[in-house]
Amino acid sequence: QVQVVETGGDLVQPGGSLRLSCVASGDTVGIYAMGWYRQAPGKQRELAAGFSGYRSTNYGDFVKGRFIISRDTAKNTVYLEMNSLLTEESALYLCYVDSNHGPHWGPGAQVTVSS
């Protein structure tokens, strides 16, 4: 099985930046995709950014060029650099890992954008 842990969630001021990290461990050999979703209270989970098969990237419509996803394959780690953050983007940011045996989710990193 795969374990997923996110770090980097924090309180940040509007317009600020934050970098999230996600590390997958355990049975990582079958991983073919990693990325980030976000979920605010009362809202559905939505894609922020993700890698598919470590070949292509996909960004949510709200990103508008402000976020950058990157990875370190050797460390089974994916990063999300978030810039120009807005208050409405306060949410739990969850890392997902797709493997041959199904999806895995981390517990999430709380991002709060507030002045």
Order of alpha helices (4+ residues) and beta strands (2+ residues): beta-beta-beta-beta-beta-beta-beta-beta-beta-beta-beta
